[in-house]
Structure formats: structure tokens, C-alpha cells
């Protein structure tokens, strides 16, 4: 036993390590549960009583010496490694690299503002597919078979299938909501729509809409007007006025076009409002009873109103953009102007 202790003592004394891996391997060899030194403590049980005091003292000295040697080498390695790492640490007081920040797209800014205004008064957001069948896009909304919107000149049909087309409005989402939910219903449906139109400064074959729907017992035209007045003043300012002009839509009766007072000139007239003092921003009306019945809602018990607006139109008014095509050109010089917009 004494000879084994002396041999291990000499091995520990001569040990040197240049890496933490070498140090850990030596620790496992000497001091782990199955290491050489704990093994000697196991053998200590068979030592004669007369020799136990001397051998026990030698074993404790060996264990303490090995532990101290390992700790000493560990500190040296950490000091050396830390010195090397410190040489690679950059000057943290130096200014950071100036990475250019992106900007929200003006259409995203406008859509988020519209959504936020209606969400504050209880409307929830609904979404649906951009590729729609004839029922949800036309028939359920009271479009007769001969309606011009069904013509190829206005609608992008998918292949040769007359029953499948890219949606021409987000009213199709409202149909899906009415079919799947029971009143009261209060929802807005933002999304991209498609129409086969010539691209110009005021029109595009792809554009974005937000359409709203409210159905409950006793809903009136006055309720719709008050809601839209609230929206207009939240969007364009407290002094904004609205007017409703009679119009026609297959899915609403009565129907109206809504104008807001021009926020550019304040009323006297300017080129933006064509010197009328008013700007048209949306269509609206009371949901036609036929549409309610088509969607499984009792028109004798429930009534409702619907409205729809083009996001591009609102964005052009908010940011005074005169050409709608600029929203789709991805010109960084144009988009960088909206970094401050939230």
C-alpha cells in the first residue's frame, strides 16, 4: 500500500497540462469515483489495524496534494486562456455599424390604421381564400347571371373553369362568415383582390380592400352612418365631415357612396378633390335580405349593414400620392419616405 501511494504521489507531482481536456482526463483518472486514489481508500479496509493510522495519513496527504495540484493547474489555464481571449475582445465603446433600417409599406401602414380603428369598436378581422368559387364571389351576393362583373373583361377566371376565379372583392369573406357564424356578427375583411382592368394612375389589376359587416337585431342605416362618421374622423381628423350619396350595389339595399370632406383644402376645392371639396372613399349600404337568406340568416329577424373601401385610395389621401402605380413598383426612393409612419 505504501509503495502504491508513493508511486501515485510521484505521478501527480510530475503531471503537467496544457489544455482543460488534459486536466479533466487526469482528474478522472485520479479522483473520480472509479479513480486510482478512491480505489486505494477502498483497499484501506484490509490494512492491518496497527498500520491504519500511518497509511490513512498518507492517503489523505495524497488526496489533498492531488486536489491542490489540479486546482493550481486549472487556475493557470484559465488565466492563460482569459488573457488570449481578452486580446480578441473589440473595443465596446466604439460606435456600432450603421445598418440601414427598412420601412413599412404605405399600404401596410394604412391597412393597420383601418384595422385598428374598427377593432376599437368591436369589429374582428376575418380572412378568406383569394381564389373563390362563383357562389361566394357572385351568386350569394345577389349578382344576377347577366351582371357585367361576371364577364371575362372584369374577372380573372382560373383556366377554362367558369366557376373558379380570383376574388373581385373581399365580400366573399363576409359570405363565408355569415355561413359559419350566427348573429350578432361584426367583422372586417382586409385583403388583396383582382380585377381585369387597365393599369393607370388611378386603377390597377391588383389592389387591396377592407370590407366591413355588422348584422344583429334592429340594425339601421343610422347605425351605419354613425360608425362611418367615427371611422372618418379617426382616420382623417376630428373636423372631417361625411356625406352619403344614393348608389346601387347588388348586395345592399339601400346603397350609398360615402364622401369625406377634403383634408387638403378644407372645403374650398383643390386639384385633389377636383374643386368639389369632397373625396369619395367607399361604398356602403344595408345588407340585401336576399343575401341574408342565401347565407342562412333569417332576414325577418336580423338586419345589417356592409361597407367597403380601397386601401390604395385611403393611402393616396393620407400620404398625398398621386399615382397608384407607385405602390407596386418597389422603388426604394419612394418607400424610404415612410420610415416615420407607424
N, C-alpha and C positions, 0 to 999 in steps of 0.2 A: 504493500500500500504506500509506504513512504517513497519508494523508488518511482511509482506512478505519479505521485504528487510532484516530486522534483522534476520529472520529465515534462509534465504539463506546465509547470511554472516557467521552465526554460523556453518552452514553445510560446507561451503568452508574452514573455519578455522580449523575444526576438520578433514578434509579429509586427508587420507594418502594412498599411493600406493606403491606396491612392484614390480609391473610389468608395462610395457608400455601399455599392454592391459587394465589394470585397469585405468591408467591415461587417455587413449583415451576415454574410456567409460564415465568417469566423465566429460571430456571436451565436449563431445557430449551432455550430459545431461544439462550442464550449459550454454555453449557458442555457440552451433551450431545454425543454423537459426531457428530451432524449439525448442531451449533450453529454460530453465526457465528464464534466465536473459533477452534475447531478447524479451520474452513474456511480461516481466514487462515493457520494453520500449514501446511495443505496447499499454499496458494499460495506459501508461503515458499520452496518448492523452486525456483521460477522466478525468484527475486530474483538480481540480479547479484552476483557474489562480493564486489565492493567494498562493497556496501551490506548484506550479510548480518549483520554484527556489530551495526550500528545498528538494523536492522529487528528482528533476533532479540531484542535487549534490550527494544525497545518492546513486542513481542508478549508476552514473559514478564511485563513490568510490567502489561500489560492483563489477562492471565490471573490474576495474583496479586491485582490490585485487585478484579476481579470476584468472585473466590472469597472474599476478605475481606469484601466488601460483602454478599454473600449470607449468610455466617455471622453477620455482625453483625445483619442484619435478622431472621434466624432466632432468635437469642437473645432479641431484643426481643419477638418474637411469642410465644415460649414463656413468657417471664416475664409478659407481659400475660395470656395465656390461663391460666397457672397461678394467677395472682392471682384471676382471676374464678372459677376452679373451686374454689379454697380457700374462697371465700366461701360456696359451696354445701355444703361438707362438714359433716355433722352432728357433734355432739359425741359421739365414740365412747365416752366414759366414762359416758354416760347409760345407765341400765338398759334392757334390751330390752323390747319389748311382751310381755306375758304371754299367749301364745296357749294356750287350753285344749287339753290333750292327751287323746287318746282312750284307750280301754281295750280289751283283748282280751275277746271274748265268753267267758263262763264255759264254754260248750260247746267253744270252740276251745282254751281252756286245758286242759280235761280230755282232749280228743282228743289234743293234743300230748303230754301226760304219758303217756297209754296207749301211744301210738306209740313214744315214747322208751324206755319200759321194755322193750318187746318187741324193738325194734331192737338193744338192747344184747346180746341173747342170740341174734341171728342171724336174726330174722324180717324179711322185706322187705314193703313196702307195695304192695298191688295195688288197682287201681280198675277199675270197670266201669260200664256204662250204667245209668241209673235206670229206663229203660223196657225191660222184658225180655219175652222170649217164654216160653211155657209150659214148654218143655224146661229152660231154665236156671233158671227160678224155682221149678218144681214137679217135673216128671217125672224129671229127672236126680237129684233129691234124694230119690227114693223116696216121693213123695207119691202115694197112690192116687187114682184118679179121683173117688172119693166123699169125699175129705178135705174137712172144712169150710172149710179155708183157701182152697179154690177157689171158694167161694160169693161172690156179689156183696156179701154183708154184711161180708166181711173184706178184699176186694181191690178196688182201683180198676182196672177194665178200661178200655182205650182204645177209646172209641166202642162199636161193636157187635162188635168183634173179640174172640172168646173166647181167642185165642192171644196177645194182647198186653196187658200190664198194667204198672202201676208196681210196681217190685220191692217185695216184702214183707219182704225181708231181704237182707243182703249175702252170703248163702251162694251166690247166683247168681254172684258174682265168683269164689268158690272153684271152682265148676264150670268156669268159663272157664279158670282157671289149670290145673286138672287136665287139661283137654282139650288145652292148648297146651304144657305142660311135662312133663318126665319127672321122677320122683322121684330124689333127695330134694326135697321141697317144704316150705318153711317160710315162711308168709306170713300177714299180717293184712290185713283188708279194711275200712277205715273208710268210712262213707258214710251218706247220707240214705235212709231207707226210708219206705214209705207203707202205711197200713192203714186201712180204713174203720171207725174206732172213734169212739165218742162222746168229745168233748173234756172232760176233767175235771182235777182237781188231780194225778192220777196217771197220766193217759193222754192221748194226742194222736193225730191222724190223720197227723201227720208227726213223725218222731223220727230219732235217729241211732244207728247201731250200729258196733261193732268186732267182727269175727269173725276167728278165727284157725284156721289149718290146718297140721298137720305130718304129712307122710307119708314113711315110709322103711322100711327093713327092720328088723323087730324092735321097733317102737314099741309101748309097753304103756300100760295105764291108769295105772300108777305114774309113768311119764314125764309124763303129762298132769297128774297131781296135783302133782308137784314143780314143774312150770312155773307152774301156777296159784297155788301157795303163794308162789313167788318174786314173782309179779306182785302178789298181795295185800299182801305185806309192803313192797314198794317203793311201792305206792300209798297204803296206809293206816298204815304204821308197822311196826317190827320185831316188835312183840308181837302182831300180828294172827294169829288162828287161822282155819282154814277147815274146813268140813265139806261132804261130798258126800252128797246125798240121792237115792235112786233116782227116776228120772223116765222120760219117754218122748218121743223126737223121731223122726220118720220117717227121718231121715238118719244117726242114730247108734245104736249098739247095742253094749254097754250105754250108757244115757244117765243123766245126773245133773243136779241143780240144785246150784249151789255157793253157800253162805252164808259170810259173813265175820263174825267177832266184832264186835260193835257198838263203834265207836271213840268214841261219845258217852258211853255209860255205863260202858264197860269190862267189861260182863258181867252186872251185877245186873238190868238191864232198865230201859227208859225208853220214853216215848211213841213215839220214832223207831223203835225195834226192836219195838214192841208188847209190851214187857216179856218178850221171849224171850232177849235177849242176842245175837241173830243177825240179820243182814240178808242177804237174797237179792240177788245181783248178776249172776248169769249162768247159762246152761245149757251143758252140755258133754257129751262122750262120745266113744267110739271110732267112727270113720267106718264106716258100714254097708258090708259087702262089695259089696252091690248098687250103691251109689253109686260105688265104685271101678271096678267093671266098666262101669257106664254111661259113665264118663269115659275108658275105655280103659286102665285101670291093673289089672294082674294082682293080684287080691286074695289069691292064694295066696303071692305073693312079698312084697307090701307091706301094711303096716297103718298106721294113723294115727289121730290124734285131732283133734277140732274143738271150738271153744267160741265163744260169742257173748255180748256184753253190750250193754246200752243205755247210751250216753254220758250221756243225761239222768239216768239212775239213779245213775251214779257221781258226776256233778256235784252231784246233790242231797245225796249223802252227804258229799262233800268240803266243800261250802260251806253245808251245813245249810239248803238251800232246800226249803220245804215244799210249794210249788205249782209243778208242772211248767210250767204255762202262762206263768209269768214269763219263761221262756227265749225265748219267741216274741213278747212284747209290745213289745219295743224301748223299754222305759221307761228313760230316761236315769238316773233316780234309782236304779234297780236296777243298771244296767250300770256306773255310776261306782264302785260298791263294789269292782270287780275290777281297779282300776288297778294295785294292787300285785302281782297274780297274774301269773306268768310262764308 
